[in-house]
Amino acid sequence: MLMINKEIKNKLFEFRDIKYRDFQSRLIPTVLKEKVIGVRTPQLRKYAKELSNKKEIDDFLKTLPHEYFEENQIHAFLISEVKEPGLCIKMLNIFLPYVDNWATCDQMSPKVLKKHHEKLFIEIIKWLESSHTYTVRFGIKMLMDHFLDEDFDPKHLEMVEKVRMDEYYVNMMRAWYFATALAKQYQITLPYVEKRKLDEWTHKKTIQKAIESFRLTPEKKEYLKEFR
């Protein structure tokens, strides 16, 4: 085992909280309990920042797949801090096929891509065509996080609507996307609910999430309830 990998594992076990491990493992059912050490997210983020300055960290990033959930989390947090857009995208494409849970997928949020939407969108198109659950989920999340405001295009709604995977974690993200789109682009998104363009499960989840949102008015929520 490489020294940096051993160092990281040892440190993670120093941070271990067994009770938290038991709680957390229930939230990420796609990861075996024995692959969860039990380290709280703020501690992981702090440790990832410390590791980012180490010359040997590239060796850790190249060692895939990782053994533990927390190692994947650190990998995701390290990517999120990369300052060069091309390198960030390259690292994402190497790592995404190894992501095996919703938490690692959703907590990976590269800051540099906020300023490089053109490059990001090219990758999103590819990610949505993937057969890997969390690559698709990540692609939808990037559309939701970066393309529902000034860079919104109605075609983005079509892209997410056309995703067809019998995967809970993909369809939950689709519902989250459309609920957020209703909050930010209500008039353009509404026909997807009125005309029931989504599959039944995602349709109902979208309405549920929209109704739970604090960003929609009571009047809009009441109208959406008519389509449950």
C-alpha positions in Angstrom: 0.0 0.0 0.0 1.2 3.5 -0.9 2.3 5.6 2.1 -0.2 8.3 1.4 -3.1 5.8 1.3 -2.0 4.2 4.5 -1.7 7.6 6.1 -5.2 8.6 5.1 -6.8 5.3 6.3 -5.1 5.6 9.6 -6.2 9.2 10.0 -9.8 8.3 9.1 -9.9 5.6 11.7 -8.6 8.1 14.3 -11.7 10.3 13.5 -14.0 7.3 13.7 -17.3 7.6 15.6 -19.0 4.1 15.8 -22.5 5.5 16.7 -22.3 7.9 13.8 -21.2 5.1 11.5 -24.3 3.1 12.4 -26.5 6.1 11.8 -24.8 7.0 8.5 -24.7 3.6 7.0 -28.5 3.5 7.1 -28.6 6.6 4.9 -26.4 5.1 2.2 -27.8 1.6 1.7 -25.8 1.0 -1.5 -22.6 0.9 0.6 -21.9 -2.0 2.8 -21.8 -1.1 6.4 -18.3 -2.5 6.8 -17.1 0.0 4.2 -18.2 3.0 6.3 -15.8 4.1 8.9 -18.0 6.8 10.5 -16.4 10.2 10.1 -18.5 13.4 10.1 -18.7 15.5 6.9 -17.2 18.7 8.4 -14.2 16.7 9.6 -13.8 15.1 6.2 -13.9 18.4 4.4 -11.3 19.9 6.8 -9.0 16.9 6.3 -9.4 17.0 2.5 -8.2 20.7 2.5 -5.2 19.6 4.5 -4.5 16.8 2.1 -4.8 19.1 -1.0 -1.4 20.6 -0.2 0.4 17.3 -0.2 2.5 16.4 -3.2 1.7 12.7 -2.8 -2.1 13.3 -3.0 -2.0 12.4 -6.7 -1.1 8.9 -5.7 -4.2 8.6 -3.6 -6.4 10.0 -6.4 -5.0 7.4 -8.8 -5.8 4.5 -6.5 -9.3 3.5 -7.6 -11.5 2.0 -6.5 -11.1 3.2 -2.9 -11.9 0.8 -0.1 -14.0 3.0 2.2 -16.9 5.4 1.8 -14.9 8.2 3.5 -12.0 7.8 1.0 -14.6 8.4 -1.8 -15.8 11.5 0.1 -12.3 12.9 0.4 -11.7 12.2 -3.3 -15.0 14.1 -4.1 -14.0 17.1 -1.9 -10.5 17.2 -3.4 -12.1 17.4 -6.9 -14.4 20.1 -5.7 -11.5 22.4 -4.9 -9.6 22.0 -8.2 -9.0 25.4 -9.7 -8.4 24.5 -13.4 -11.6 23.6 -15.3 -10.0 21.2 -17.8 -8.2 19.3 -15.0 -11.4 19.3 -12.9 -13.4 17.8 -15.7 -10.7 15.2 -16.4 -10.7 14.2 -12.7 -14.5 14.0 -12.7 -14.6 11.6 -15.7 -12.0 9.4 -14.0 -13.8 9.3 -10.7 -17.5 9.2 -11.6 -17.6 5.5 -12.7 -16.5 4.6 -9.2 -19.1 6.6 -7.3 -21.4 4.2 -5.6 -23.8 6.3 -3.5 -25.9 9.4 -3.5 -23.9 11.2 -0.8 -20.6 11.2 -2.6 -22.4 12.1 -5.9 -24.3 15.0 -4.4 -21.6 16.5 -2.2 -19.2 16.7 -5.1 -19.6 20.3 -6.3 -16.6 21.7 -8.2 -16.5 25.5 -7.6 -14.5 26.2 -10.7 -17.3 25.0 -13.0 -19.5 27.9 -11.9 -17.5 30.1 -14.2 -17.1 27.6 -17.1 -20.7 26.6 -18.0 -19.8 26.1 -21.7 -17.3 23.4 -20.8 -19.5 21.9 -18.2 -22.6 21.6 -20.5 -20.6 19.6 -23.0 -19.8 17.1 -20.2 -23.4 17.1 -18.9 -24.6 15.8 -22.3 -22.2 12.9 -22.1 -23.1 12.2 -18.4 -26.8 12.0 -19.2 -26.1 9.3 -21.8 -24.1 7.1 -19.4 -25.4 3.7 -18.2 -23.9 4.4 -14.7 -26.5 5.5 -12.1 -24.4 8.1 -10.3 -22.9 9.6 -13.4 -26.4 10.3 -14.7 -27.5 11.6 -11.3 -24.4 13.9 -11.2 -25.2 15.2 -14.7 -28.8 16.1 -13.7 -27.5 17.7 -10.5 -25.1 19.9 -12.5 -28.0 21.0 -14.7 -30.0 21.8 -11.6 -27.2 23.6 -9.8 -25.9 25.6 -12.8 -28.6 25.9 -15.5 -31.8 27.0 -13.9 -31.1 30.7 -13.8 -29.5 33.0 -16.4 -28.2 30.0 -18.5 -31.5 28.2 -18.5 -32.8 26.8 -21.7 -36.2 25.0 -22.0 -34.3 22.2 -23.9 -32.7 21.3 -20.6 -36.1 20.2 -19.3 -36.4 17.9 -22.3 -33.0 16.4 -21.7 -33.9 15.4 -18.1 -37.4 14.2 -19.1 -35.9 11.9 -21.7 -33.6 10.2 -19.2 -35.0 6.6 -18.9 -33.4 4.5 -16.1 -35.2 2.2 -13.7 -33.0 3.5 -10.9 -34.4 5.1 -7.7 -31.4 7.4 -7.3 -31.7 8.7 -10.9 -35.4 9.2 -10.8 -35.3 10.9 -7.4 -32.8 13.4 -8.8 -35.1 13.9 -11.9 -37.9 14.7 -9.5 -35.7 17.1 -7.5 -34.6 18.8 -10.7 -38.2 19.4 -11.9 -39.3 20.5 -8.5 -36.5 23.1 -8.5 -37.3 24.0 -12.1 -40.9 24.7 -10.9 -39.5 27.1 -8.3 -37.2 28.9 -10.7 -38.8 28.6 -14.1 -42.5 27.9 -13.2 -44.3 28.9 -16.4 -42.0 27.0 -18.7 -41.8 23.9 -16.4 -45.5 23.7 -15.5 -46.6 21.9 -18.8 -44.5 18.9 -17.8 -46.8 18.5 -14.8 -50.1 19.5 -16.5 -49.5 17.2 -19.5 -48.0 14.4 -17.3 -44.8 14.1 -19.5 -42.9 12.3 -16.8 -43.3 8.7 -15.7 -45.9 8.3 -12.9 -43.4 7.8 -10.1 -41.2 10.8 -11.0 -44.4 12.9 -11.7 -45.7 12.3 -8.2 -42.3 12.8 -6.5 -41.9 16.1 -8.4 -45.2 17.4 -7.1 -44.4 16.2 -3.6 -41.1 18.0 -3.6 -42.5 21.1 -5.1 -45.3 21.2 -2.4 -42.6 20.8 0.3 -40.6 23.6 -1.1 -40.6 27.1 0.6 -39.9 28.7 -2.8 -43.4 28.2 -4.3 -46.4 30.2 -3.3 -49.4 28.6 -1.6 -51.4 29.2 -4.7 -49.0 27.4 -6.9 -48.8 24.5 -4.5 -52.6 24.2 -4.4 -52.7 24.1 -8.2 -50.0 21.4 -8.4 -52.0 19.3 -6.0 -54.7 18.9 -8.6 -52.3 16.8 -10.7 -51.3 14.3 -8.1 
